[in-house]
C-alpha cells in the first residue's frame, strides 16, 4: 500500500517509475506493480530515501533502484 505523498515525492516517484520502465523496456504500470504491489520498494526505499536520492543523477537513481530491486528478488 502506498503512503500519502507530498507533491515532490509524488513527482519523484513517477519520475523513478517511468525511467526504470524505460531502462527495463517495461510499461510504467508493470514497474509500479513491481515496486508497490509485488514489493514495498516504493514506500520503503524510494520514498524513505527521497531526500538523498532526488539529489543524484537520473542514471544513478535508476541503476541504484534496479540494483535494490535485484537484491530484494523483484524480477525484471
PQR file with spaces between the fields and no chain letter, atoms N, CA, C, O and H, PARSE charges and radii, in Angstrom:
ATOM       1  N    UNK     1       0.849   -1.176    0.000 -0.4000 1.5000
ATOM       2  CA   UNK     1       0.000    0.000    0.000 -0.0000 2.0000
ATOM       3  C    UNK     1       0.898    1.245    0.000  0.5500 1.7000
ATOM       4  O    UNK     1       1.833    1.334    0.796 -0.5500 1.4000
ATOM       5  N    UNK     2       0.625    2.171   -0.862 -0.4000 1.5000
ATOM       6  CA   UNK     2       1.424    3.385   -0.980 -0.0000 2.0000
ATOM       7  C    UNK     2       0.928    4.423    0.020  0.5500 1.7000
ATOM       8  O    UNK     2      -0.272    4.677    0.124 -0.5500 1.4000
ATOM       9  H    UNK     2      -0.135    2.099   -1.508  0.4000 1.0000
ATOM      10  N    UNK     3       1.862    5.018    0.751 -0.4000 1.5000
ATOM      11  CA   UNK     3       1.501    6.036    1.743 -0.0000 2.0000
ATOM      12  C    UNK     3       1.204    7.365    1.060  0.5500 1.7000
ATOM      13  O    UNK     3       1.532    7.550   -0.112 -0.5500 1.4000
ATOM      14  H    UNK     3       2.837    4.812    0.666  0.4000 1.0000
ATOM      15  N    UNK     4       0.592    8.277    1.779 -0.4000 1.5000
ATOM      16  CA   UNK     4       0.294    9.606    1.255 -0.0000 2.0000
ATOM      17  C    UNK     4       1.602   10.349    1.009  0.5500 1.7000
ATOM      18  O    UNK     4       2.488   10.359    1.864 -0.5500 1.4000
ATOM      19  H    UNK     4       0.326    8.127    2.731  0.4000 1.0000
ATOM      20  N    UNK     5       1.717   10.965   -0.150 -0.4000 1.5000
ATOM      21  CA   UNK     5       2.944   11.644   -0.542 -0.0000 2.0000
ATOM      22  C    UNK     5       2.698   13.129   -0.724  0.5500 1.7000
ATOM      23  O    UNK     5       1.597   13.552   -1.076 -0.5500 1.4000
ATOM      24  H    UNK     5       0.998   10.957   -0.844  0.4000 1.0000
ATOM      25  N    UNK     6       3.740   13.918   -0.480 -0.4000 1.5000
ATOM      26  CA   UNK     6       3.609   15.315   -0.850 -0.0000 2.0000
ATOM      27  C    UNK     6       3.885   15.432   -2.352  0.5500 1.7000
ATOM      28  O    UNK     6       4.285   14.458   -2.989 -0.5500 1.4000
ATOM      29  H    UNK     6       4.635   13.575   -0.194  0.4000 1.0000
ATOM      30  N    UNK     7       3.675   16.602   -2.905 -0.4000 1.5000
ATOM      31  CA   UNK     7       3.784   16.801   -4.353 -0.0000 2.0000
ATOM      32  C    UNK     7       5.164   16.410   -4.881  0.5500 1.7000
ATOM      33  O    UNK     7       5.258   15.741   -5.910 -0.5500 1.4000
ATOM      34  H    UNK     7       3.350   17.394   -2.388  0.4000 1.0000
ATOM      35  N    UNK     8       6.222   16.810   -4.202 -0.4000 1.5000
ATOM      36  CA   UNK     8       7.574   16.494   -4.655 -0.0000 2.0000
ATOM      37  C    UNK     8       7.847   14.997   -4.641  0.5500 1.7000
ATOM      38  O    UNK     8       8.446   14.460   -5.572 -0.5500 1.4000
ATOM      39  H    UNK     8       6.145   17.354   -3.366  0.4000 1.0000
ATOM      40  N    UNK     9       7.408   14.327   -3.583 -0.4000 1.5000
ATOM      41  CA   UNK     9       7.603   12.873   -3.502 -0.0000 2.0000
ATOM      42  C    UNK     9       6.805   12.155   -4.582  0.5500 1.7000
ATOM      43  O    UNK     9       7.281   11.180   -5.164 -0.5500 1.4000
ATOM      44  H    UNK     9       6.922   14.763   -2.826  0.4000 1.0000
ATOM      45  N    UNK    10       5.595   12.631   -4.850 -0.4000 1.5000
ATOM      46  CA   UNK    10       4.775   12.034   -5.899 -0.0000 2.0000
ATOM      47  C    UNK    10       5.441   12.201   -7.262  0.5500 1.7000
ATOM      48  O    UNK    10       5.542   11.244   -8.029 -0.5500 1.4000
ATOM      49  H    UNK    10       5.208   13.422   -4.377  0.4000 1.0000
ATOM      50  N    UNK    11       5.893   13.417   -7.559 -0.4000 1.5000
ATOM      51  CA   UNK    11       6.570   13.654   -8.834 -0.0000 2.0000
ATOM      52  C    UNK    11       7.836   12.816   -8.952  0.5500 1.7000
ATOM      53  O    UNK    11       8.129   12.287  -10.024 -0.5500 1.4000
ATOM      54  H    UNK    11       5.810   14.195   -6.936  0.4000 1.0000
ATOM      55  N    UNK    12       8.590   12.687   -7.860 -0.4000 1.5000
ATOM      56  CA   UNK    12       9.804   11.887   -7.869 -0.0000 2.0000
ATOM      57  C    UNK    12       9.474   10.412   -8.083  0.5500 1.7000
ATOM      58  O    UNK    12      10.181    9.721   -8.817 -0.5500 1.4000
ATOM      59  H    UNK    12       8.351   13.116   -6.989  0.4000 1.0000
ATOM      60  N    UNK    13       8.419    9.929   -7.457 -0.4000 1.5000
ATOM      61  CA   UNK    13       8.010    8.531   -7.628 -0.0000 2.0000
ATOM      62  C    UNK    13       7.659    8.247   -9.081  0.5500 1.7000
ATOM      63  O    UNK    13       8.057    7.220   -9.631 -0.5500 1.4000
ATOM      64  H    UNK    13       7.845   10.490   -6.860  0.4000 1.0000
ATOM      65  N    UNK    14       6.926    9.142   -9.692 -0.4000 1.5000
ATOM      66  CA   UNK    14       6.559    8.982  -11.103 -0.0000 2.0000
ATOM      67  C    UNK    14       7.803    9.016  -11.976  0.5500 1.7000
ATOM      68  O    UNK    14       7.950    8.203  -12.888 -0.5500 1.4000
ATOM      69  H    UNK    14       6.602    9.976   -9.245  0.4000 1.0000
ATOM      70  N    UNK    15       8.700    9.958  -11.698 -0.4000 1.5000
ATOM      71  CA   UNK    15       9.971   10.051  -12.414 -0.0000 2.0000
ATOM      72  C    UNK    15      10.719    8.720  -12.340  0.5500 1.7000
ATOM      73  O    UNK    15      11.187    8.213  -13.359 -0.5500 1.4000
ATOM      74  H    UNK    15       8.580   10.619  -10.957  0.4000 1.0000
ATOM      75  N    UNK    16      10.830    8.156  -11.141 -0.4000 1.5000
ATOM      76  CA   UNK    16      11.535    6.881  -10.962 -0.0000 2.0000
ATOM      77  C    UNK    16      10.861    5.760  -11.734  0.5500 1.7000
ATOM      78  O    UNK    16      11.522    5.018  -12.461 -0.5500 1.4000
ATOM      79  H    UNK    16      10.450    8.568  -10.313  0.4000 1.0000
ATOM      80  N    UNK    17       9.557    5.636  -11.582 -0.4000 1.5000
ATOM      81  CA   UNK    17       8.814    4.566  -12.248 -0.0000 2.0000
ATOM      82  C    UNK    17       8.983    4.651  -13.757  0.5500 1.7000
ATOM      83  O    UNK    17       9.279    3.645  -14.401 -0.5500 1.4000
ATOM      84  H    UNK    17       9.021    6.239  -10.992  0.4000 1.0000
ATOM      85  N    UNK    18       8.802    5.819  -14.322 -0.4000 1.5000
ATOM      86  CA   UNK    18       8.888    5.974  -15.783 -0.0000 2.0000
ATOM      87  C    UNK    18      10.298    5.728  -16.302  0.5500 1.7000
ATOM      88  O    UNK    18      10.462    5.112  -17.355 -0.5500 1.4000
ATOM      89  H    UNK    18       8.561    6.636  -13.798  0.4000 1.0000
ATOM      90  N    UNK    19      11.312    6.192  -15.590 -0.4000 1.5000
ATOM      91  CA   UNK    19      12.681    5.992  -16.052 -0.0000 2.0000
ATOM      92  C    UNK    19      13.149    4.554  -15.872  0.5500 1.7000
ATOM      93  O    UNK    19      13.909    4.045  -16.696 -0.5500 1.4000
ATOM      94  H    UNK    19      11.178    6.692  -14.735  0.4000 1.0000
ATOM      95  N    UNK    20      12.712    3.901  -14.821 -0.4000 1.5000
ATOM      96  CA   UNK    20      13.017    2.478  -14.654 -0.0000 2.0000
ATOM      97  C    UNK    20      12.317    1.681  -15.751  0.5500 1.7000
ATOM      98  O    UNK    20      12.907    0.768  -16.330 -0.5500 1.4000
ATOM      99  H    UNK    20      12.094    4.314  -14.152  0.4000 1.0000
ATOM     100  N    UNK    21      11.071    2.020  -16.035 -0.4000 1.5000
ATOM     101  CA   UNK    21      10.329    1.341  -17.101 -0.0000 2.0000
ATOM     102  C    UNK    21      11.061    1.467  -18.430  0.5500 1.7000
ATOM     103  O    UNK    21      11.195    0.490  -19.168 -0.5500 1.4000
ATOM     104  H    UNK    21      10.592    2.761  -15.565  0.4000 1.0000
ATOM     105  N    UNK    22      11.524    2.651  -18.727 -0.4000 1.5000
ATOM     106  CA   UNK    22      12.253    2.893  -19.973 -0.0000 2.0000
ATOM     107  C    UNK    22      13.518    2.038  -20.019  0.5500 1.7000
ATOM     108  O    UNK    22      13.806    1.413  -21.040 -0.5500 1.4000
ATOM     109  H    UNK    22      11.415    3.444  -18.128  0.4000 1.0000
ATOM     110  N    UNK    23      14.268    2.007  -18.929 -0.4000 1.5000
ATOM     111  CA   UNK    23      15.519    1.239  -18.854 -0.0000 2.0000
ATOM     112  C    UNK    23      15.272   -0.256  -19.004  0.5500 1.7000
ATOM     113  O    UNK    23      16.065   -0.958  -19.630 -0.5500 1.4000
ATOM     114  H    UNK    23      14.034    2.514  -18.099  0.4000 1.0000
ATOM     115  N    UNK    24      14.168   -0.748  -18.429 -0.4000 1.5000
ATOM     116  CA   UNK    24      13.873   -2.185  -18.448 -0.0000 2.0000
ATOM     117  C    UNK    24      13.017   -2.606  -19.639  0.5500 1.7000
ATOM     118  O    UNK    24      12.774   -3.798  -19.830 -0.5500 1.4000
ATOM     119  H    UNK    24      13.523   -0.178  -17.920  0.4000 1.0000
ATOM     120  N    UNK    25      12.560   -1.649  -20.437 -0.4000 1.5000
ATOM     121  CA   UNK    25      11.697   -1.987  -21.569 -0.0000 2.0000
ATOM     122  C    UNK    25      10.325   -2.469  -21.127  0.5500 1.7000
ATOM     123  O    UNK    25       9.726   -3.338  -21.761 -0.5500 1.4000
ATOM     124  H    UNK    25      12.758   -0.681  -20.282  0.4000 1.0000
ATOM     125  N    UNK    26       9.834   -1.901  -20.036 -0.4000 1.5000
ATOM     126  CA   UNK    26       8.520   -2.264  -19.499 -0.0000 2.0000
ATOM     127  C    UNK    26       7.631   -1.033  -19.490  0.5500 1.7000
ATOM     128  O    UNK    26       8.092    0.080  -19.745 -0.5500 1.4000
ATOM     129  H    UNK    26      10.320   -1.195  -19.521  0.4000 1.0000
ATOM     130  N    UNK    27       6.358   -1.238  -19.198 -0.4000 1.5000
ATOM     131  CA   UNK    27       5.444   -0.113  -19.064 -0.0000 2.0000
ATOM     132  C    UNK    27       5.537    0.438  -17.643  0.5500 1.7000
ATOM     133  O    UNK    27       6.018   -0.235  -16.731 -0.5500 1.4000
ATOM     134  H    UNK    27       5.984   -2.142  -18.991  0.4000 1.0000
ATOM     135  N    UNK    28       5.073    1.661  -17.475 -0.4000 1.5000
ATOM     136  CA   UNK    28       5.010    2.245  -16.146 -0.0000 2.0000
ATOM     137  C    UNK    28       4.136    1.430  -15.215  0.5500 1.7000
ATOM     138  O    UNK    28       4.447    1.287  -14.032 -0.5500 1.4000
ATOM     139  H    UNK    28       4.682    2.207  -18.216  0.4000 1.0000
ATOM     140  N    UNK    29       3.046    0.894  -15.740 -0.4000 1.5000
ATOM     141  CA   UNK    29       2.153    0.059  -14.933 -0.0000 2.0000
ATOM     142  C    UNK    29       2.870   -1.184  -14.414  0.5500 1.7000
ATOM     143  O    UNK    29       2.700   -1.568  -13.257 -0.5500 1.4000
ATOM     144  H    UNK    29       2.793    1.010  -16.701  0.4000 1.0000
ATOM     145  N    UNK    30       3.675   -1.811  -15.279 -0.4000 1.5000
ATOM     146  CA   UNK    30       4.412   -3.015  -14.866 -0.0000 2.0000
ATOM     147  C    UNK    30       5.415   -2.687  -13.758  0.5500 1.7000
ATOM     148  O    UNK    30       5.532   -3.424  -12.780 -0.5500 1.4000
ATOM     149  H    UNK    30       3.813   -1.499  -16.219  0.4000 1.0000
ATOM     150  N    UNK    31       6.129   -1.585  -13.920 -0.4000 1.5000
ATOM     151  CA   UNK    31       7.121   -1.204  -12.915 -0.0000 2.0000
ATOM     152  C    UNK    31       6.432   -0.793  -11.610  0.5500 1.7000
ATOM     153  O    UNK    31       6.905   -1.140  -10.528 -0.5500 1.4000
ATOM     154  H    UNK    31       6.034   -0.986  -14.715  0.4000 1.0000
ATOM     155  N    UNK    32       5.327   -0.061  -11.701 -0.4000 1.5000
ATOM     156  CA   UNK    32       4.576    0.292  -10.490 -0.0000 2.0000
ATOM     157  C    UNK    32       4.172   -0.974   -9.740  0.5500 1.7000
ATOM     158  O    UNK    32       4.304   -1.045   -8.518 -0.5500 1.4000
ATOM     159  H    UNK    32       4.943    0.222  -12.580  0.4000 1.0000
ATOM     160  N    UNK    33       3.686   -1.963  -10.466 -0.4000 1.5000
ATOM     161  CA   UNK    33       3.293   -3.217   -9.822 -0.0000 2.0000
ATOM     162  C    UNK    33       4.484   -3.865   -9.124  0.5500 1.7000
ATOM     163  O    UNK    33       4.358   -4.368   -8.007 -0.5500 1.4000
ATOM     164  H    UNK    33       3.579   -1.905  -11.458  0.4000 1.0000
ATOM     165  N    UNK    34       5.639   -3.850   -9.785 -0.4000 1.5000
ATOM     166  CA   UNK    34       6.839   -4.435   -9.189 -0.0000 2.0000
ATOM     167  C    UNK    34       7.262   -3.698   -7.914  0.5500 1.7000
ATOM     168  O    UNK    34       7.683   -4.321   -6.940 -0.5500 1.4000
ATOM     169  H    UNK    34       5.742   -3.442  -10.692  0.4000 1.0000
ATOM     170  N    UNK    35       7.146   -2.374   -7.929 -0.4000 1.5000
ATOM     171  CA   UNK    35       7.635   -1.555   -6.811 -0.0000 2.0000
ATOM     172  C    UNK    35       6.632   -1.388   -5.679  0.5500 1.7000
ATOM     173  O    UNK    35       7.027   -1.205   -4.527 -0.5500 1.4000
ATOM     174  H    UNK    35       6.804   -1.867   -8.720  0.4000 1.0000
ATOM     175  N    UNK    36       5.342   -1.448   -5.988 -0.4000 1.5000
ATOM     176  CA   UNK    36       4.332   -1.139   -4.968 -0.0000 2.0000
ATOM     177  C    UNK    36       3.421   -2.303   -4.620  0.5500 1.7000
ATOM     178  O    UNK    36       2.912   -2.379   -3.502 -0.5500 1.4000
ATOM     179  H    UNK    36       5.021   -1.597   -6.923  0.4000 1.0000
ATOM     180  N    UNK    37       3.211   -3.203   -5.558 -0.4000 1.5000
ATOM     181  CA   UNK    37       2.292   -4.307   -5.294 -0.0000 2.0000
ATOM     182  C    UNK    37       3.025   -5.624   -5.035  0.5500 1.7000
ATOM     183  O    UNK    37       2.633   -6.391   -4.156 -0.5500 1.4000
ATOM     184  H    UNK    37       3.624   -3.141   -6.467  0.4000 1.0000
ATOM     185  N    UNK    38       4.093   -5.886   -5.804 -0.4000 1.5000
ATOM     186  CA   UNK    38       4.861   -7.118   -5.618 -0.0000 2.0000
ATOM     187  C    UNK    38       5.894   -6.983   -4.502  0.5500 1.7000
ATOM     188  O    UNK    38       6.423   -7.983   -4.017 -0.5500 1.4000
ATOM     189  H    UNK    38       4.411   -5.262   -6.518  0.4000 1.0000
ATOM     190  N    UNK    39       6.180   -5.746   -4.096 -0.4000 1.5000
ATOM     191  CA   UNK    39       7.152   -5.469   -3.042 -0.0000 2.0000
ATOM     192  C    UNK    39       6.762   -4.152   -2.368  0.5500 1.7000
ATOM     193  O    UNK    39       5.767   -3.528   -2.735 -0.5500 1.4000
ATOM     194  H    UNK    39       5.751   -4.934   -4.490  0.4000 1.0000
ATOM     195  N    UNK    40       7.545   -3.744   -1.395 -0.4000 1.5000
ATOM     196  CA   UNK    40       7.299   -2.452   -0.739 -0.0000 2.0000
ATOM     197  C    UNK    40       8.417   -1.458   -1.051  0.5500 1.7000
ATOM     198  O    UNK    40       8.667   -0.531   -0.280 -0.5500 1.4000
ATOM     199  H    UNK    40       8.354   -4.251   -1.097  0.4000 1.0000
ATOM     200  N    UNK    41       9.089   -1.661   -2.191 -0.4000 1.5000
ATOM     201  CA   UNK    41      10.234   -0.824   -2.560 -0.0000 2.0000
ATOM     202  C    UNK    41       9.838    0.643   -2.732  0.5500 1.7000
ATOM     203  O    UNK    41      10.605    1.529   -2.357 -0.5500 1.4000
ATOM     204  H    UNK    41       8.886   -2.414   -2.817  0.4000 1.0000
ATOM     205  N    UNK    42       8.684    0.911   -3.277 -0.4000 1.5000
ATOM     206  CA   UNK    42       8.269    2.298   -3.475 -0.0000 2.0000
ATOM     207  C    UNK    42       8.204    3.038   -2.142  0.5500 1.7000
ATOM     208  O    UNK    42       8.779    4.117   -2.001 -0.5500 1.4000
ATOM     209  H    UNK    42       8.060    0.191   -3.582  0.4000 1.0000
ATOM     210  N    UNK    43       7.514    2.469   -1.176 -0.4000 1.5000
ATOM     211  CA   UNK    43       7.380    3.113    0.139 -0.0000 2.0000
ATOM     212  C    UNK    43       8.659    3.026    0.965  0.5500 1.7000
ATOM     213  O    UNK    43       9.134    4.025    1.503 -0.5500 1.4000
ATOM     214  H    UNK    43       7.047    1.592   -1.290  0.4000 1.0000
ATOM     215  N    UNK    44       9.207    1.822    1.055 -0.4000 1.5000
ATOM     216  CA   UNK    44      10.287    1.564    1.998 -0.0000 2.0000
ATOM     217  C    UNK    44      11.667    1.953    1.493  0.5500 1.7000
ATOM     218  O    UNK    44      12.594    2.067    2.295 -0.5500 1.4000
ATOM     219  H    UNK    44       8.821    1.010    0.618  0.4000 1.0000
ATOM     220  N    UNK    45      11.836    2.161    0.200 -0.4000 1.5000
ATOM     221  CA   UNK    45      13.152    2.545   -0.308 -0.0000 2.0000
ATOM     222  C    UNK    45      13.112    3.890   -1.034  0.5500 1.7000
ATOM     223  O    UNK    45      13.852    4.809   -0.681 -0.5500 1.4000
ATOM     224  H    UNK    45      11.083    2.069   -0.452  0.4000 1.0000
ATOM     225  N    UNK    46      12.264    4.005   -2.031 -0.4000 1.5000
ATOM     226  CA   UNK    46      12.252    5.222   -2.857 -0.0000 2.0000
ATOM     227  C    UNK    46      11.769    6.423   -2.049  0.5500 1.7000
ATOM     228  O    UNK    46      12.445    7.451   -2.005 -0.5500 1.4000
ATOM     229  H    UNK    46      11.663    3.258   -2.317  0.4000 1.0000
ATOM     230  N    UNK    47      10.615    6.303   -1.414 -0.4000 1.5000
ATOM     231  CA   UNK    47      10.069    7.431   -0.649 -0.0000 2.0000
ATOM     232  C    UNK    47      10.882    7.673    0.616  0.5500 1.7000
ATOM     233  O    UNK    47      11.173    8.818    0.960 -0.5500 1.4000
ATOM     234  H    UNK    47      10.066    5.467   -1.449  0.4000 1.0000
ATOM     235  N    UNK    48      11.246    6.604    1.304 -0.4000 1.5000
ATOM     236  CA   UNK    48      12.028    6.744    2.530 -0.0000 2.0000
ATOM     237  C    UNK    48      13.359    7.443    2.268  0.5500 1.7000
ATOM     238  O    UNK    48      13.831    8.208    3.108 -0.5500 1.4000
ATOM     239  H    UNK    48      11.010    5.673    1.025  0.4000 1.0000
ATOM     240  N    UNK    49      13.959    7.190    1.121 -0.4000 1.5000
ATOM     241  CA   UNK    49      15.257    7.772    0.784 -0.0000 2.0000
ATOM     242  C    UNK    49      15.149    8.942   -0.191  0.5500 1.7000
ATOM     243  O    UNK    49      16.135    9.312   -0.829 -0.5500 1.4000
ATOM     244  H    UNK    49      13.575    6.568    0.438  0.4000 1.0000
ATOM     245  N    UNK    50      13.968    9.518   -0.308 -0.4000 1.5000
ATOM     246  CA   UNK    50      13.738   10.627   -1.242 -0.0000 2.0000
ATOM     247  C    UNK    50      14.755   11.748   -1.080  0.5500 1.7000
ATOM     248  O    UNK    50      15.321   12.219   -2.066 -0.5500 1.4000
ATOM     249  H    UNK    50      13.168    9.217    0.210  0.4000 1.0000
ATOM     250  N    UNK    51      14.992   12.179    0.156 -0.4000 1.5000
ATOM     251  CA   UNK    51      15.878   13.325    0.396 -0.0000 2.0000
ATOM     252  C    UNK    51      17.271   13.094   -0.176  0.5500 1.7000
ATOM     253  O    UNK    51      17.889   14.032   -0.680 -0.5500 1.4000
ATOM     254  H    UNK    51      14.532   11.796    0.958  0.4000 1.0000
ATOM     255  N    UNK    52      17.770   11.883   -0.111 -0.4000 1.5000
ATOM     256  CA   UNK    52      19.089   11.570   -0.662 -0.0000 2.0000
ATOM     257  C    UNK    52      19.011   11.288   -2.158  0.5500 1.7000
ATOM     258  O    UNK    52      19.785   11.839   -2.941 -0.5500 1.4000
ATOM     259  H    UNK    52      17.268   11.121    0.298  0.4000 1.0000
ATOM     260  N    UNK    53      18.083   10.435   -2.549 -0.4000 1.5000
ATOM     261  CA   UNK    53      18.015   10.013   -3.950 -0.0000 2.0000
ATOM     262  C    UNK    53      17.763   11.161   -4.919  0.5500 1.7000
ATOM     263  O    UNK    53      18.380   11.211   -5.983 -0.5500 1.4000
ATOM     264  H    UNK    53      17.454    9.987   -1.913  0.4000 1.0000
ATOM     265  N    UNK    54      16.870   12.084   -4.572 -0.4000 1.5000
ATOM     266  CA   UNK    54      16.494   13.105   -5.545 -0.0000 2.0000
ATOM     267  C    UNK    54      17.624   14.086   -5.857  0.5500 1.7000
ATOM     268  O    UNK    54      17.509   14.888   -6.783 -0.5500 1.4000
ATOM     269  H    UNK    54      16.369   12.043   -3.707  0.4000 1.0000
ATOM     270  N    UNK    55      18.713   14.025   -5.087 -0.4000 1.5000
ATOM     271  CA   UNK    55      19.854   14.895   -5.361 -0.0000 2.0000
ATOM     272  C    UNK    55      20.845   14.266   -6.341  0.5500 1.7000
ATOM     273  O    UNK    55      21.819   14.906   -6.738 -0.5500 1.4000
ATOM     274  H    UNK    55      18.806   13.373   -4.335  0.4000 1.0000
ATOM     275  N    UNK    56      20.597   13.017   -6.730 -0.4000 1.5000
ATOM     276  CA   UNK    56      21.512   12.281   -7.599 -0.0000 2.0000
ATOM     277  C    UNK    56      21.104   12.426   -9.066  0.5500 1.7000
ATOM     278  O    UNK    56      20.036   12.956   -9.373 -0.5500 1.4000
ATOM     279  H    UNK    56      19.806   12.497   -6.408  0.4000 1.0000
ATOM     280  N    UNK    57      21.967   11.949   -9.967 -0.4000 1.5000
ATOM     281  CA   UNK    57      21.657   11.978  -11.395 -0.0000 2.0000
ATOM     282  C    UNK    57      20.604   10.929  -11.730  0.5500 1.7000
ATOM     283  O    UNK    57      20.405    9.968  -10.988 -0.5500 1.4000
ATOM     284  H    UNK    57      22.834   11.518   -9.718  0.4000 1.0000
ATOM     285  N    UNK    58      19.941   11.132  -12.852 -0.4000 1.5000
ATOM     286  CA   UNK    58      18.924   10.176  -13.301 -0.0000 2.0000
ATOM     287  C    UNK    58      19.532    8.787  -13.435  0.5500 1.7000
ATOM     288  O    UNK    58      18.938    7.804  -12.992 -0.5500 1.4000
ATOM     289  H    UNK    58      20.103   11.914  -13.455  0.4000 1.0000
ATOM     290  N    UNK    59      20.706    8.700  -14.040 -0.4000 1.5000
ATOM     291  CA   UNK    59      21.353    7.401  -14.251 -0.0000 2.0000
ATOM     292  C    UNK    59      21.636    6.705  -12.920  0.5500 1.7000
ATOM     293  O    UNK    59      21.398    5.506  -12.776 -0.5500 1.4000
ATOM     294  H    UNK    59      21.188    9.499  -14.400  0.4000 1.0000
ATOM     295  N    UNK    60      22.145    7.463  -11.953 -0.4000 1.5000
ATOM     296  CA   UNK    60      22.439    6.888  -10.646 -0.0000 2.0000
ATOM     297  C    UNK    60      21.159    6.373   -9.991  0.5500 1.7000
ATOM     298  O    UNK    60      21.122    5.251   -9.488 -0.5500 1.4000
ATOM     299  H    UNK    60      22.339    8.436  -12.070  0.4000 1.0000
ATOM     300  N    UNK    61      20.128    7.184   -9.999 -0.4000 1.5000
ATOM     301  CA   UNK    61      18.856    6.814   -9.368 -0.0000 2.0000
ATOM     302  C    UNK    61      18.312    5.527   -9.972  0.5500 1.7000
ATOM     303  O    UNK    61      17.953    4.601   -9.246 -0.5500 1.4000
ATOM     304  H    UNK    61      20.158    8.096  -10.407  0.4000 1.0000
ATOM     305  N    UNK    62      18.251    5.466  -11.295 -0.4000 1.5000
ATOM     306  CA   UNK    62      17.703    4.294  -11.985 -0.0000 2.0000
ATOM     307  C    UNK    62      18.537    3.053  -11.675  0.5500 1.7000
ATOM     308  O    UNK    62      17.986    2.010  -11.321 -0.5500 1.4000
ATOM     309  H    UNK    62      18.542    6.219  -11.886  0.4000 1.0000
ATOM     310  N    UNK    63      19.854    3.155  -11.804 -0.4000 1.5000
ATOM     311  CA   UNK    63      20.716    1.993  -11.549 -0.0000 2.0000
ATOM     312  C    UNK    63      20.654    1.562  -10.088  0.5500 1.7000
ATOM     313  O    UNK    63      20.658    0.365   -9.799 -0.5500 1.4000
ATOM     314  H    UNK    63      20.302    4.001  -12.092  0.4000 1.0000
ATOM     315  N    UNK    64      20.596    2.515   -9.171 -0.4000 1.5000
ATOM     316  CA   UNK    64      20.516    2.201   -7.750 -0.0000 2.0000
ATOM     317  C    UNK    64      19.226    1.456   -7.419  0.5500 1.7000
ATOM     318  O    UNK    64      19.246    0.460   -6.696 -0.5500 1.4000
ATOM     319  H    UNK    64      20.593    3.486   -9.407  0.4000 1.0000
ATOM     320  N    UNK    65      18.122    1.936   -7.941 -0.4000 1.5000
ATOM     321  CA   UNK    65      16.838    1.286   -7.647 -0.0000 2.0000
ATOM     322  C    UNK    65      16.770   -0.092   -8.297  0.5500 1.7000
ATOM     323  O    UNK    65      16.272   -1.036   -7.685 -0.5500 1.4000
ATOM     324  H    UNK    65      18.106    2.745   -8.528  0.4000 1.0000
ATOM     325  N    UNK    66      17.261   -0.220   -9.522 -0.4000 1.5000
ATOM     326  CA   UNK    66      17.262   -1.538  -10.178 -0.0000 2.0000
ATOM     327  C    UNK    66      18.136   -2.516   -9.392  0.5500 1.7000
ATOM     328  O    UNK    66      17.761   -3.676   -9.224 -0.5500 1.4000
ATOM     329  H    UNK    66      17.666    0.547  -10.020  0.4000 1.0000
ATOM     330  N    UNK    67      19.290   -2.065   -8.910 -0.4000 1.5000
ATOM     331  CA   UNK    67      20.152   -2.934   -8.089 -0.0000 2.0000
ATOM     332  C    UNK    67      19.419   -3.350   -6.814  0.5500 1.7000
ATOM     333  O    UNK    67      19.502   -4.506   -6.398 -0.5500 1.4000
ATOM     334  H    UNK    67      19.595   -1.123   -9.046  0.4000 1.0000
ATOM     335  N    UNK    68      18.710   -2.419   -6.201 -0.4000 1.5000
ATOM     336  CA   UNK    68      17.945   -2.738   -4.988 -0.0000 2.0000
ATOM     337  C    UNK    68      16.818   -3.721   -5.308  0.5500 1.7000
ATOM     338  O    UNK    68      16.540   -4.631   -4.526 -0.5500 1.4000
ATOM     339  H    UNK    68      18.642   -1.480   -6.539  0.4000 1.0000
ATOM     340  N    UNK    69      16.179   -3.535   -6.446 -0.4000 1.5000
ATOM     341  CA   UNK    69      15.122   -4.465   -6.857 -0.0000 2.0000
ATOM     342  C    UNK    69      15.695   -5.875   -6.975  0.5500 1.7000
ATOM     343  O    UNK    69      15.072   -6.834   -6.519 -0.5500 1.4000
ATOM     344  H    UNK    69      16.405   -2.796   -7.081  0.4000 1.0000
ATOM     345  N    UNK    70      16.859   -6.009   -7.576 -0.4000 1.5000
ATOM     346  CA   UNK    70      17.501   -7.319   -7.714 -0.0000 2.0000
ATOM     347  C    UNK    70      17.822   -7.918   -6.347  0.5500 1.7000
ATOM     348  O    UNK    70      17.581   -9.102   -6.111 -0.5500 1.4000
ATOM     349  H    UNK    70      17.365   -5.230   -7.946  0.4000 1.0000
ATOM     350  N    UNK    71      18.367   -7.093   -5.443 -0.4000 1.5000
ATOM     351  CA   UNK    71      18.695   -7.557   -4.088 -0.0000 2.0000
ATOM     352  C    UNK    71      17.442   -8.081   -3.375  0.5500 1.7000
ATOM     353  O    UNK    71      17.511   -9.038   -2.603 -0.5500 1.4000
ATOM     354  H    UNK    71      18.562   -6.131   -5.635  0.4000 1.0000
ATOM     355  N    UNK    72      16.312   -7.449   -3.642 -0.4000 1.5000
ATOM     356  CA   UNK    72      15.050   -7.821   -2.985 -0.0000 2.0000
ATOM     357  C    UNK    72      14.328   -8.956   -3.702  0.5500 1.7000
ATOM     358  O    UNK    72      13.273   -9.404   -3.254 -0.5500 1.4000
ATOM     359  H    UNK    72      16.256   -6.672   -4.269  0.4000 1.0000
ATOM     360  N    UNK    73      14.890   -9.419   -4.809 -0.4000 1.5000
ATOM     361  CA   UNK    73      14.288  -10.526   -5.543 -0.0000 2.0000
ATOM     362  C    UNK    73      13.123  -10.121   -6.423  0.5500 1.7000
ATOM     363  O    UNK    73      12.317  -10.963   -6.818 -0.5500 1.4000
ATOM     364  H    UNK    73      15.747   -9.055   -5.173  0.4000 1.0000
ATOM     365  N    UNK    74      13.032   -8.842   -6.730 -0.4000 1.5000
ATOM     366  CA   UNK    74      11.979   -8.381   -7.633 -0.0000 2.0000
ATOM     367  C    UNK    74      12.518   -8.547   -9.042  0.5500 1.7000
ATOM     368  O    UNK    74      13.474   -7.882   -9.439 -0.5500 1.4000
ATOM     369  H    UNK    74      13.687   -8.159   -6.409  0.4000 1.0000
ATOM     370  N    UNK    75      11.901   -9.430   -9.777 -0.4000 1.5000
ATOM     371  CA   UNK    75      12.434   -9.784  -11.096 -0.0000 2.0000
ATOM     372  C    UNK    75      12.120   -8.720  -12.128  0.5500 1.7000
ATOM     373  O    UNK    75      11.125   -8.001  -12.043 -0.5500 1.4000
ATOM     374  H    UNK    75      11.124   -9.970   -9.454  0.4000 1.0000
ATOM     375  N    UNK    76      12.994   -8.650  -13.091 -0.4000 1.5000
ATOM     376  CA   UNK    76      12.821   -7.718  -14.198 -0.0000 2.0000
ATOM     377  C    UNK    76      12.046   -8.429  -15.275  0.5500 1.7000
ATOM     378  O    UNK    76      11.769   -7.846  -16.323 -0.5500 1.4000
ATOM     379  H    UNK    76      13.803   -9.234  -13.160  0.4000 1.0000
